[in-house]
Amino acid sequence: MQDRRLFRQLSDPTRSGSERLLGELESDVMEAVWAQGRASVRRVLDLLNASRPAHIAYTTVLTVMQRLAEKGLLERQRVGNTDHYAACQSREAFFSESSGRIVRALLLQLHLCLEVGKATLVVATAGLGLMVPSPARPGEHEG
């Protein structure tokens, strides 16, 4: 199910950059943290609210940052009474790793589609009394 959501996000022409991999607010938070290096919830809130017509609540940003930390995208460090967050990986590393996950998911989907197509072909040809040769495996020679 998460793969389908990811594919919808990737194909959405209204999304760009990290928004294609994260939700809109998650993406904005990550972009703010990447730009700052390390930031408190209050600092991220101020950055986000400076660029939005409608202000976001502190608790909303806090919740998003806590969830990003649970997902392994942010790490939290307590300094006095304030939590500071930093990205667990650079923006470039995030996109590189995400690209790898996307390619693996696409290849898995392709494999599943090919397997379903092969099974359909076998069933269809069996009904006609035809034999479908198996594709040669690596290392085997047709002959």
Chimera marker file (.cmm) of the C-alpha trace (Angstrom):
<marker_set name="trace">
<marker id="1" x="0.000" y="0.000" z="0.000" r="1" g="1" b="0" radius="0.5"/>
<marker id="2" x="2.837" y="2.409" z="0.810" r="1" g="1" b="0" radius="0.5"/>
<marker id="3" x="4.363" y="1.678" z="-2.621" r="1" g="1" b="0" radius="0.5"/>
<marker id="4" x="1.147" y="2.792" z="-4.332" r="1" g="1" b="0" radius="0.5"/>
<marker id="5" x="1.105" y="6.023" z="-2.339" r="1" g="1" b="0" radius="0.5"/>
<marker id="6" x="4.745" y="6.603" z="-3.236" r="1" g="1" b="0" radius="0.5"/>
<marker id="7" x="4.088" y="6.016" z="-6.933" r="1" g="1" b="0" radius="0.5"/>
<marker id="8" x="1.132" y="8.442" z="-6.844" r="1" g="1" b="0" radius="0.5"/>
<marker id="9" x="3.315" y="11.051" z="-5.167" r="1" g="1" b="0" radius="0.5"/>
<marker id="10" x="6.128" y="10.521" z="-7.685" r="1" g="1" b="0" radius="0.5"/>
<marker id="11" x="3.826" y="10.968" z="-10.655" r="1" g="1" b="0" radius="0.5"/>
<marker id="12" x="2.026" y="14.038" z="-9.270" r="1" g="1" b="0" radius="0.5"/>
<marker id="13" x="3.132" y="17.005" z="-11.419" r="1" g="1" b="0" radius="0.5"/>
<marker id="14" x="2.264" y="19.457" z="-8.633" r="1" g="1" b="0" radius="0.5"/>
<marker id="15" x="4.939" y="17.936" z="-6.354" r="1" g="1" b="0" radius="0.5"/>
<marker id="16" x="8.640" y="18.563" z="-6.663" r="1" g="1" b="0" radius="0.5"/>
<marker id="17" x="11.833" y="17.580" z="-4.849" r="1" g="1" b="0" radius="0.5"/>
<marker id="18" x="11.360" y="16.027" z="-1.436" r="1" g="1" b="0" radius="0.5"/>
<marker id="19" x="7.572" y="16.524" z="-1.667" r="1" g="1" b="0" radius="0.5"/>
<marker id="20" x="7.528" y="13.604" z="-4.082" r="1" g="1" b="0" radius="0.5"/>
<marker id="21" x="8.899" y="11.347" z="-1.341" r="1" g="1" b="0" radius="0.5"/>
<marker id="22" x="7.374" y="12.884" z="1.788" r="1" g="1" b="0" radius="0.5"/>
<marker id="23" x="4.171" y="14.679" z="2.634" r="1" g="1" b="0" radius="0.5"/>
<marker id="24" x="4.086" y="18.436" z="2.026" r="1" g="1" b="0" radius="0.5"/>
<marker id="25" x="4.682" y="19.456" z="5.647" r="1" g="1" b="0" radius="0.5"/>
<marker id="26" x="7.244" y="16.678" z="6.197" r="1" g="1" b="0" radius="0.5"/>
<marker id="27" x="9.083" y="17.911" z="3.131" r="1" g="1" b="0" radius="0.5"/>
<marker id="28" x="9.027" y="21.523" z="4.339" r="1" g="1" b="0" radius="0.5"/>
<marker id="29" x="10.325" y="20.475" z="7.759" r="1" g="1" b="0" radius="0.5"/>
<marker id="30" x="13.131" y="18.390" z="6.262" r="1" g="1" b="0" radius="0.5"/>
<marker id="31" x="14.130" y="21.208" z="3.903" r="1" g="1" b="0" radius="0.5"/>
<marker id="32" x="14.266" y="23.606" z="6.873" r="1" g="1" b="0" radius="0.5"/>
<marker id="33" x="16.384" y="21.209" z="8.944" r="1" g="1" b="0" radius="0.5"/>
<marker id="34" x="18.729" y="20.508" z="6.019" r="1" g="1" b="0" radius="0.5"/>
<marker id="35" x="19.167" y="24.261" z="5.534" r="1" g="1" b="0" radius="0.5"/>
<marker id="36" x="19.831" y="24.866" z="9.257" r="1" g="1" b="0" radius="0.5"/>
<marker id="37" x="21.892" y="21.783" z="10.016" r="1" g="1" b="0" radius="0.5"/>
<marker id="38" x="20.394" y="21.510" z="13.511" r="1" g="1" b="0" radius="0.5"/>
<marker id="39" x="17.246" y="23.282" z="14.627" r="1" g="1" b="0" radius="0.5"/>
<marker id="40" x="14.736" y="23.439" z="17.425" r="1" g="1" b="0" radius="0.5"/>
<marker id="41" x="11.027" y="22.979" z="16.790" r="1" g="1" b="0" radius="0.5"/>
<marker id="42" x="10.569" y="26.708" z="17.421" r="1" g="1" b="0" radius="0.5"/>
<marker id="43" x="13.205" y="27.607" z="14.795" r="1" g="1" b="0" radius="0.5"/>
<marker id="44" x="11.606" y="25.334" z="12.187" r="1" g="1" b="0" radius="0.5"/>
<marker id="45" x="8.172" y="26.719" z="13.084" r="1" g="1" b="0" radius="0.5"/>
<marker id="46" x="9.414" y="30.291" z="12.595" r="1" g="1" b="0" radius="0.5"/>
<marker id="47" x="10.972" y="29.408" z="9.232" r="1" g="1" b="0" radius="0.5"/>
<marker id="48" x="7.825" y="27.678" z="8.014" r="1" g="1" b="0" radius="0.5"/>
<marker id="49" x="5.476" y="30.396" z="9.199" r="1" g="1" b="0" radius="0.5"/>
<marker id="50" x="7.619" y="33.105" z="7.567" r="1" g="1" b="0" radius="0.5"/>
<marker id="51" x="6.890" y="31.609" z="4.152" r="1" g="1" b="0" radius="0.5"/>
<marker id="52" x="3.212" y="30.673" z="4.575" r="1" g="1" b="0" radius="0.5"/>
<marker id="53" x="0.073" y="32.755" z="4.491" r="1" g="1" b="0" radius="0.5"/>
<marker id="54" x="-1.615" y="30.586" z="7.151" r="1" g="1" b="0" radius="0.5"/>
<marker id="55" x="0.393" y="29.921" z="10.290" r="1" g="1" b="0" radius="0.5"/>
<marker id="56" x="1.044" y="26.405" z="11.515" r="1" g="1" b="0" radius="0.5"/>
<marker id="57" x="0.680" y="25.495" z="15.184" r="1" g="1" b="0" radius="0.5"/>
<marker id="58" x="3.762" y="24.662" z="17.260" r="1" g="1" b="0" radius="0.5"/>
<marker id="59" x="2.271" y="21.290" z="18.214" r="1" g="1" b="0" radius="0.5"/>
<marker id="60" x="1.781" y="20.402" z="14.532" r="1" g="1" b="0" radius="0.5"/>
<marker id="61" x="5.454" y="20.983" z="13.746" r="1" g="1" b="0" radius="0.5"/>
<marker id="62" x="6.471" y="19.179" z="16.948" r="1" g="1" b="0" radius="0.5"/>
<marker id="63" x="4.398" y="16.133" z="15.961" r="1" g="1" b="0" radius="0.5"/>
<marker id="64" x="5.796" y="16.094" z="12.409" r="1" g="1" b="0" radius="0.5"/>
<marker id="65" x="9.371" y="16.330" z="13.706" r="1" g="1" b="0" radius="0.5"/>
<marker id="66" x="8.764" y="13.564" z="16.254" r="1" g="1" b="0" radius="0.5"/>
<marker id="67" x="7.340" y="11.326" z="13.519" r="1" g="1" b="0" radius="0.5"/>
<marker id="68" x="10.252" y="12.096" z="11.205" r="1" g="1" b="0" radius="0.5"/>
<marker id="69" x="12.536" y="11.057" z="14.071" r="1" g="1" b="0" radius="0.5"/>
<marker id="70" x="10.548" y="7.806" z="14.504" r="1" g="1" b="0" radius="0.5"/>
<marker id="71" x="10.971" y="7.168" z="10.752" r="1" g="1" b="0" radius="0.5"/>
<marker id="72" x="14.724" y="7.598" z="11.145" r="1" g="1" b="0" radius="0.5"/>
<marker id="73" x="14.974" y="10.819" z="9.140" r="1" g="1" b="0" radius="0.5"/>
<marker id="74" x="15.709" y="13.133" z="12.079" r="1" g="1" b="0" radius="0.5"/>
<marker id="75" x="17.676" y="12.617" z="15.269" r="1" g="1" b="0" radius="0.5"/>
<marker id="76" x="16.739" y="14.415" z="18.468" r="1" g="1" b="0" radius="0.5"/>
<marker id="77" x="19.147" y="15.855" z="20.985" r="1" g="1" b="0" radius="0.5"/>
<marker id="78" x="18.004" y="17.478" z="24.206" r="1" g="1" b="0" radius="0.5"/>
<marker id="79" x="19.877" y="20.662" z="25.131" r="1" g="1" b="0" radius="0.5"/>
<marker id="80" x="18.592" y="21.970" z="28.456" r="1" g="1" b="0" radius="0.5"/>
<marker id="81" x="14.814" y="22.035" z="28.092" r="1" g="1" b="0" radius="0.5"/>
<marker id="82" x="14.884" y="22.248" z="24.307" r="1" g="1" b="0" radius="0.5"/>
<marker id="83" x="14.914" y="19.463" z="21.747" r="1" g="1" b="0" radius="0.5"/>
<marker id="84" x="17.140" y="20.076" z="18.741" r="1" g="1" b="0" radius="0.5"/>
<marker id="85" x="16.771" y="18.004" z="15.608" r="1" g="1" b="0" radius="0.5"/>
<marker id="86" x="19.255" y="17.221" z="12.864" r="1" g="1" b="0" radius="0.5"/>
<marker id="87" x="18.845" y="15.225" z="9.686" r="1" g="1" b="0" radius="0.5"/>
<marker id="88" x="20.209" y="11.689" z="9.931" r="1" g="1" b="0" radius="0.5"/>
<marker id="89" x="21.576" y="11.999" z="6.420" r="1" g="1" b="0" radius="0.5"/>
<marker id="90" x="22.297" y="14.741" z="3.939" r="1" g="1" b="0" radius="0.5"/>
<marker id="91" x="19.692" y="15.789" z="1.407" r="1" g="1" b="0" radius="0.5"/>
<marker id="92" x="21.757" y="14.137" z="-1.319" r="1" g="1" b="0" radius="0.5"/>
<marker id="93" x="22.068" y="10.856" z="0.605" r="1" g="1" b="0" radius="0.5"/>
<marker id="94" x="18.317" y="10.893" z="1.293" r="1" g="1" b="0" radius="0.5"/>
<marker id="95" x="17.520" y="11.258" z="-2.409" r="1" g="1" b="0" radius="0.5"/>
<marker id="96" x="20.097" y="8.646" z="-3.378" r="1" g="1" b="0" radius="0.5"/>
<marker id="97" x="18.745" y="6.093" z="-0.899" r="1" g="1" b="0" radius="0.5"/>
<marker id="98" x="15.153" y="6.913" z="-1.846" r="1" g="1" b="0" radius="0.5"/>
<marker id="99" x="15.974" y="6.511" z="-5.529" r="1" g="1" b="0" radius="0.5"/>
<marker id="100" x="17.398" y="3.072" z="-4.805" r="1" g="1" b="0" radius="0.5"/>
<marker id="101" x="14.240" y="2.076" z="-2.914" r="1" g="1" b="0" radius="0.5"/>
<marker id="102" x="12.079" y="3.343" z="-5.770" r="1" g="1" b="0" radius="0.5"/>
<marker id="103" x="14.061" y="1.419" z="-8.388" r="1" g="1" b="0" radius="0.5"/>
<marker id="104" x="13.905" y="-1.769" z="-6.288" r="1" g="1" b="0" radius="0.5"/>
<marker id="105" x="10.128" y="-1.348" z="-5.860" r="1" g="1" b="0" radius="0.5"/>
<marker id="106" x="9.675" y="-0.753" z="-9.597" r="1" g="1" b="0" radius="0.5"/>
<marker id="107" x="11.738" y="-3.825" z="-10.448" r="1" g="1" b="0" radius="0.5"/>
<marker id="108" x="9.693" y="-5.913" z="-8.016" r="1" g="1" b="0" radius="0.5"/>
<marker id="109" x="6.460" y="-4.637" z="-9.580" r="1" g="1" b="0" radius="0.5"/>
<marker id="110" x="7.825" y="-5.394" z="-13.051" r="1" g="1" b="0" radius="0.5"/>
<marker id="111" x="8.834" y="-8.893" z="-11.949" r="1" g="1" b="0" radius="0.5"/>
<marker id="112" x="5.365" y="-9.510" z="-10.493" r="1" g="1" b="0" radius="0.5"/>
<marker id="113" x="3.719" y="-8.237" z="-13.686" r="1" g="1" b="0" radius="0.5"/>
<marker id="114" x="5.923" y="-10.496" z="-15.805" r="1" g="1" b="0" radius="0.5"/>
<marker id="115" x="5.125" y="-13.494" z="-13.603" r="1" g="1" b="0" radius="0.5"/>
<marker id="116" x="1.384" y="-12.790" z="-13.861" r="1" g="1" b="0" radius="0.5"/>
<marker id="117" x="1.737" y="-12.298" z="-17.621" r="1" g="1" b="0" radius="0.5"/>
<marker id="118" x="3.686" y="-15.551" z="-17.964" r="1" g="1" b="0" radius="0.5"/>
<marker id="119" x="1.059" y="-17.445" z="-15.947" r="1" g="1" b="0" radius="0.5"/>
<marker id="120" x="-1.715" y="-15.928" z="-18.063" r="1" g="1" b="0" radius="0.5"/>
<marker id="121" x="0.113" y="-16.912" z="-21.245" r="1" g="1" b="0" radius="0.5"/>
<marker id="122" x="0.580" y="-20.484" z="-20.004" r="1" g="1" b="0" radius="0.5"/>
<marker id="123" x="-3.101" y="-20.803" z="-19.085" r="1" g="1" b="0" radius="0.5"/>
<marker id="124" x="-4.237" y="-19.255" z="-22.384" r="1" g="1" b="0" radius="0.5"/>
<marker id="125" x="-1.989" y="-21.455" z="-24.509" r="1" g="1" b="0" radius="0.5"/>
<marker id="126" x="-2.818" y="-24.575" z="-22.507" r="1" g="1" b="0" radius="0.5"/>
<marker id="127" x="-6.459" y="-24.063" z="-23.434" r="1" g="1" b="0" radius="0.5"/>
<marker id="128" x="-5.404" y="-24.037" z="-27.074" r="1" g="1" b="0" radius="0.5"/>
<marker id="129" x="-3.216" y="-27.094" z="-26.697" r="1" g="1" b="0" radius="0.5"/>
<marker id="130" x="-0.015" y="-25.099" z="-27.330" r="1" g="1" b="0" radius="0.5"/>
<marker id="131" x="3.253" y="-25.408" z="-25.474" r="1" g="1" b="0" radius="0.5"/>
<marker id="132" x="5.097" y="-22.258" z="-24.433" r="1" g="1" b="0" radius="0.5"/>
<marker id="133" x="8.853" y="-22.771" z="-24.158" r="1" g="1" b="0" radius="0.5"/>
<marker id="134" x="10.431" y="-21.573" z="-20.938" r="1" g="1" b="0" radius="0.5"/>
<marker id="135" x="12.942" y="-18.774" z="-21.396" r="1" g="1" b="0" radius="0.5"/>
<marker id="136" x="16.559" y="-19.889" z="-21.167" r="1" g="1" b="0" radius="0.5"/>
<marker id="137" x="18.070" y="-19.434" z="-17.733" r="1" g="1" b="0" radius="0.5"/>
<marker id="138" x="21.392" y="-17.670" z="-17.343" r="1" g="1" b="0" radius="0.5"/>
<marker id="139" x="24.180" y="-20.084" z="-18.245" r="1" g="1" b="0" radius="0.5"/>
<marker id="140" x="21.891" y="-22.294" z="-20.356" r="1" g="1" b="0" radius="0.5"/>
<marker id="141" x="22.174" y="-22.311" z="-24.112" r="1" g="1" b="0" radius="0.5"/>
<marker id="142" x="19.266" y="-22.629" z="-26.465" r="1" g="1" b="0" radius="0.5"/>
<marker id="143" x="19.739" y="-25.486" z="-28.723" r="1" g="1" b="0" radius="0.5"/>
<link id1="1" id2="2" r="1" g="1" b="0" radius="0.2"/>
<link id1="2" id2="3" r="1" g="1" b="0" radius="0.2"/>
<link id1="3" id2="4" r="1" g="1" b="0" radius="0.2"/>
<link id1="4" id2="5" r="1" g="1" b="0" radius="0.2"/>
<link id1="5" id2="6" r="1" g="1" b="0" radius="0.2"/>
<link id1="6" id2="7" r="1" g="1" b="0" radius="0.2"/>
<link id1="7" id2="8" r="1" g="1" b="0" radius="0.2"/>
<link id1="8" id2="9" r="1" g="1" b="0" radius="0.2"/>
<link id1="9" id2="10" r="1" g="1" b="0" radius="0.2"/>
<link id1="10" id2="11" r="1" g="1" b="0" radius="0.2"/>
<link id1="11" id2="12" r="1" g="1" b="0" radius="0.2"/>
<link id1="12" id2="13" r="1" g="1" b="0" radius="0.2"/>
<link id1="13" id2="14" r="1" g="1" b="0" radius="0.2"/>
<link id1="14" id2="15" r="1" g="1" b="0" radius="0.2"/>
<link id1="15" id2="16" r="1" g="1" b="0" radius="0.2"/>
<link id1="16" id2="17" r="1" g="1" b="0" radius="0.2"/>
<link id1="17" id2="18" r="1" g="1" b="0" radius="0.2"/>
<link id1="18" id2="19" r="1" g="1" b="0" radius="0.2"/>
<link id1="19" id2="20" r="1" g="1" b="0" radius="0.2"/>
<link id1="20" id2="21" r="1" g="1" b="0" radius="0.2"/>
<link id1="21" id2="22" r="1" g="1" b="0" radius="0.2"/>
<link id1="22" id2="23" r="1" g="1" b="0" radius="0.2"/>
<link id1="23" id2="24" r="1" g="1" b="0" radius="0.2"/>
<link id1="24" id2="25" r="1" g="1" b="0" radius="0.2"/>
<link id1="25" id2="26" r="1" g="1" b="0" radius="0.2"/>
<link id1="26" id2="27" r="1" g="1" b="0" radius="0.2"/>
<link id1="27" id2="28" r="1" g="1" b="0" radius="0.2"/>
<link id1="28" id2="29" r="1" g="1" b="0" radius="0.2"/>
<link id1="29" id2="30" r="1" g="1" b="0" radius="0.2"/>
<link id1="30" id2="31" r="1" g="1" b="0" radius="0.2"/>
<link id1="31" id2="32" r="1" g="1" b="0" radius="0.2"/>
<link id1="32" id2="33" r="1" g="1" b="0" radius="0.2"/>
<link id1="33" id2="34" r="1" g="1" b="0" radius="0.2"/>
<link id1="34" id2="35" r="1" g="1" b="0" radius="0.2"/>
<link id1="35" id2="36" r="1" g="1" b="0" radius="0.2"/>
<link id1="36" id2="37" r="1" g="1" b="0" radius="0.2"/>
<link id1="37" id2="38" r="1" g="1" b="0" radius="0.2"/>
<link id1="38" id2="39" r="1" g="1" b="0" radius="0.2"/>
<link id1="39" id2="40" r="1" g="1" b="0" radius="0.2"/>
<link id1="40" id2="41" r="1" g="1" b="0" radius="0.2"/>
<link id1="41" id2="42" r="1" g="1" b="0" radius="0.2"/>
<link id1="42" id2="43" r="1" g="1" b="0" radius="0.2"/>
<link id1="43" id2="44" r="1" g="1" b="0" radius="0.2"/>
<link id1="44" id2="45" r="1" g="1" b="0" radius="0.2"/>
<link id1="45" id2="46" r="1" g="1" b="0" radius="0.2"/>
<link id1="46" id2="47" r="1" g="1" b="0" radius="0.2"/>
<link id1="47" id2="48" r="1" g="1" b="0" radius="0.2"/>
<link id1="48" id2="49" r="1" g="1" b="0" radius="0.2"/>
<link id1="49" id2="50" r="1" g="1" b="0" radius="0.2"/>
<link id1="50" id2="51" r="1" g="1" b="0" radius="0.2"/>
<link id1="51" id2="52" r="1" g="1" b="0" radius="0.2"/>
<link id1="52" id2="53" r="1" g="1" b="0" radius="0.2"/>
<link id1="53" id2="54" r="1" g="1" b="0" radius="0.2"/>
<link id1="54" id2="55" r="1" g="1" b="0" radius="0.2"/>
<link id1="55" id2="56" r="1" g="1" b="0" radius="0.2"/>
<link id1="56" id2="57" r="1" g="1" b="0" radius="0.2"/>
<link id1="57" id2="58" r="1" g="1" b="0" radius="0.2"/>
<link id1="58" id2="59" r="1" g="1" b="0" radius="0.2"/>
<link id1="59" id2="60" r="1" g="1" b="0" radius="0.2"/>
<link id1="60" id2="61" r="1" g="1" b="0" radius="0.2"/>
<link id1="61" id2="62" r="1" g="1" b="0" radius="0.2"/>
<link id1="62" id2="63" r="1" g="1" b="0" radius="0.2"/>
<link id1="63" id2="64" r="1" g="1" b="0" radius="0.2"/>
<link id1="64" id2="65" r="1" g="1" b="0" radius="0.2"/>
<link id1="65" id2="66" r="1" g="1" b="0" radius="0.2"/>
<link id1="66" id2="67" r="1" g="1" b="0" radius="0.2"/>
<link id1="67" id2="68" r="1" g="1" b="0" radius="0.2"/>
<link id1="68" id2="69" r="1" g="1" b="0" radius="0.2"/>
<link id1="69" id2="70" r="1" g="1" b="0" radius="0.2"/>
<link id1="70" id2="71" r="1" g="1" b="0" radius="0.2"/>
<link id1="71" id2="72" r="1" g="1" b="0" radius="0.2"/>
<link id1="72" id2="73" r="1" g="1" b="0" radius="0.2"/>
<link id1="73" id2="74" r="1" g="1" b="0" radius="0.2"/>
<link id1="74" id2="75" r="1" g="1" b="0" radius="0.2"/>
<link id1="75" id2="76" r="1" g="1" b="0" radius="0.2"/>
<link id1="76" id2="77" r="1" g="1" b="0" radius="0.2"/>
<link id1="77" id2="78" r="1" g="1" b="0" radius="0.2"/>
<link id1="78" id2="79" r="1" g="1" b="0" radius="0.2"/>
<link id1="79" id2="80" r="1" g="1" b="0" radius="0.2"/>
<link id1="80" id2="81" r="1" g="1" b="0" radius="0.2"/>
<link id1="81" id2="82" r="1" g="1" b="0" radius="0.2"/>
<link id1="82" id2="83" r="1" g="1" b="0" radius="0.2"/>
<link id1="83" id2="84" r="1" g="1" b="0" radius="0.2"/>
<link id1="84" id2="85" r="1" g="1" b="0" radius="0.2"/>
<link id1="85" id2="86" r="1" g="1" b="0" radius="0.2"/>
<link id1="86" id2="87" r="1" g="1" b="0" radius="0.2"/>
<link id1="87" id2="88" r="1" g="1" b="0" radius="0.2"/>
<link id1="88" id2="89" r="1" g="1" b="0" radius="0.2"/>
<link id1="89" id2="90" r="1" g="1" b="0" radius="0.2"/>
<link id1="90" id2="91" r="1" g="1" b="0" radius="0.2"/>
<link id1="91" id2="92" r="1" g="1" b="0" radius="0.2"/>
<link id1="92" id2="93" r="1" g="1" b="0" radius="0.2"/>
<link id1="93" id2="94" r="1" g="1" b="0" radius="0.2"/>
<link id1="94" id2="95" r="1" g="1" b="0" radius="0.2"/>
<link id1="95" id2="96" r="1" g="1" b="0" radius="0.2"/>
<link id1="96" id2="97" r="1" g="1" b="0" radius="0.2"/>
<link id1="97" id2="98" r="1" g="1" b="0" radius="0.2"/>
<link id1="98" id2="99" r="1" g="1" b="0" radius="0.2"/>
<link id1="99" id2="100" r="1" g="1" b="0" radius="0.2"/>
<link id1="100" id2="101" r="1" g="1" b="0" radius="0.2"/>
<link id1="101" id2="102" r="1" g="1" b="0" radius="0.2"/>
<link id1="102" id2="103" r="1" g="1" b="0" radius="0.2"/>
<link id1="103" id2="104" r="1" g="1" b="0" radius="0.2"/>
<link id1="104" id2="105" r="1" g="1" b="0" radius="0.2"/>
<link id1="105" id2="106" r="1" g="1" b="0" radius="0.2"/>
<link id1="106" id2="107" r="1" g="1" b="0" radius="0.2"/>
<link id1="107" id2="108" r="1" g="1" b="0" radius="0.2"/>
<link id1="108" id2="109" r="1" g="1" b="0" radius="0.2"/>
<link id1="109" id2="110" r="1" g="1" b="0" radius="0.2"/>
<link id1="110" id2="111" r="1" g="1" b="0" radius="0.2"/>
<link id1="111" id2="112" r="1" g="1" b="0" radius="0.2"/>
<link id1="112" id2="113" r="1" g="1" b="0" radius="0.2"/>
<link id1="113" id2="114" r="1" g="1" b="0" radius="0.2"/>
<link id1="114" id2="115" r="1" g="1" b="0" radius="0.2"/>
<link id1="115" id2="116" r="1" g="1" b="0" radius="0.2"/>
<link id1="116" id2="117" r="1" g="1" b="0" radius="0.2"/>
<link id1="117" id2="118" r="1" g="1" b="0" radius="0.2"/>
<link id1="118" id2="119" r="1" g="1" b="0" radius="0.2"/>
<link id1="119" id2="120" r="1" g="1" b="0" radius="0.2"/>
<link id1="120" id2="121" r="1" g="1" b="0" radius="0.2"/>
<link id1="121" id2="122" r="1" g="1" b="0" radius="0.2"/>
<link id1="122" id2="123" r="1" g="1" b="0" radius="0.2"/>
<link id1="123" id2="124" r="1" g="1" b="0" radius="0.2"/>
<link id1="124" id2="125" r="1" g="1" b="0" radius="0.2"/>
<link id1="125" id2="126" r="1" g="1" b="0" radius="0.2"/>
<link id1="126" id2="127" r="1" g="1" b="0" radius="0.2"/>
<link id1="127" id2="128" r="1" g="1" b="0" radius="0.2"/>
<link id1="128" id2="129" r="1" g="1" b="0" radius="0.2"/>
<link id1="129" id2="130" r="1" g="1" b="0" radius="0.2"/>
<link id1="130" id2="131" r="1" g="1" b="0" radius="0.2"/>
<link id1="131" id2="132" r="1" g="1" b="0" radius="0.2"/>
<link id1="132" id2="133" r="1" g="1" b="0" radius="0.2"/>
<link id1="133" id2="134" r="1" g="1" b="0" radius="0.2"/>
<link id1="134" id2="135" r="1" g="1" b="0" radius="0.2"/>
<link id1="135" id2="136" r="1" g="1" b="0" radius="0.2"/>
<link id1="136" id2="137" r="1" g="1" b="0" radius="0.2"/>
<link id1="137" id2="138" r="1" g="1" b="0" radius="0.2"/>
<link id1="138" id2="139" r="1" g="1" b="0" radius="0.2"/>
<link id1="139" id2="140" r="1" g="1" b="0" radius="0.2"/>
<link id1="140" id2="141" r="1" g="1" b="0" radius="0.2"/>
<link id1="141" id2="142" r="1" g="1" b="0" radius="0.2"/>
<link id1="142" id2="143" r="1" g="1" b="0" radius="0.2"/>
</marker_set>
